[in-house]
Amino acid sequence: MKIRSLFILSLFWLCEVTAQTDSSIIAQMYRTALTKGQSYQMLEQLAGGIGGRLSGSPQSYKAVAWGKKVMEKWGFDSVWLQPCMVPHWVRGAKEECSVKYSKGKLFTSEKLRICALGGSMATPKEGITAEIVMVDSVSELAKLGEAKVKGKIVFFSRPMDRAKITTFEAYGGAVDQRYSGPSEAAQYGAVGTIVRSMDIGISDYPHTGTMKYNDSFPKVPCGAISTQAAEDLMKILKTDPHAKLYMKMNCKTLPDTLSYNVVGEIRGSEKPEEIICVGGHLDSWDNGDGAHDDGAGCVHSIEAVRLFKALGIRPKRTIRAVLFMNEENGVRGGNKYAELAKLNNEKHIVAIESDGGGHVPKGFGMSGASEEQMKKFMEFAKLFQPYHVYEFTNHGGGTDIGPLREQGVPQMGFIPDSQRYFDLHHTEIDIMKNVNRRELELGSATIGAMLYLLSEYGL
Ligand SMILES: [Zn+2]
């Protein structure tokens, strides 16, 4: 055999061996996560034990202390807190909402399930009562203008598009009504707004979420009603267009307060200066216990790094788990993380986020990568096939890692199955009981495997 072919053969053999080593390490990661995993137990402590953790709440501080303690317990090389100021909004006593309308000659009243949107102001003590203007979009609202809107409560009624296969797309197509609807309505003199919840189905759980007031217009109270309540209200308005809505909300915005991101890492053995970070957000809405959004992402991240410890693997590059504070109503934690990364001249080769819940893993999406990086990413995909993880796309990221984009860091989003996510997102049923242990553990293993490949080969 010629030397050249011998060389090619040995190179081929080497590649085979590496591929075998990689696949066997990945197999060990899945096995460990599924048989001796800690994801579910950690989530029981965080979501089940501590509960909903809105920024500034007592639970959010408990969550910070918890995150630091567990990462120290798993023996990460270093664990630290990054202080950042966060908004502090409180919901107050339970909201009330009802509609009064005429049924033939009789007046009748029906209760509607509502929750205040995060950041909303309160109604006056006696609540607000006004006629309702139903619109399916901000542009329809603009057409009606002040003549039809002044003194009324605007009801944004457009549902999420059920035909979309990726429910996040359906969410993206409807959420403007929640986020900017209140100020859009206030500019025409509305006294309050309600929005059909961002729920892909019909249920009686109102979904909260953040909104933003435009300082150029008056501030009005705003809430979300359940999709069932929205359906009922639409029918009522057909029979009585002069039906009156009553809403009462008791929320309040307190001064900003100090909180923290929690960061823990294992230093790389060969290229410690190259950082791969993976994170979820530690804060959650207050109505459930934030088990899926985003307790799952937090424990995915911790567990993915812990698997290296459990298997005695020293990563070649530094791997870092980040529990971001305040994703839900400000992204102050994500901004602070990027600011410090820049200040400290850190070199992130990629940032990964898990913020789509704890359902069955399907893959990863990546944005902001070069053609070469994308090619490498697609090469990794093959190693995930035995785990039925097939979705590798050129679109992905996360809200908390978003601010790193300015520094040229490629953004990778972990993709779990999204079909059931918007049944519970931001509701009282986003709770531990609705997390499937096996699905959660598979997610941690999938992220662990991706961390392993990135730490071995870079991007
Ligand atoms: Zn989230």
Residues whose N, C-alpha, C, O or C-beta is under 5 A from the ligand:
A	BS01	ZN	D293 D294 D355
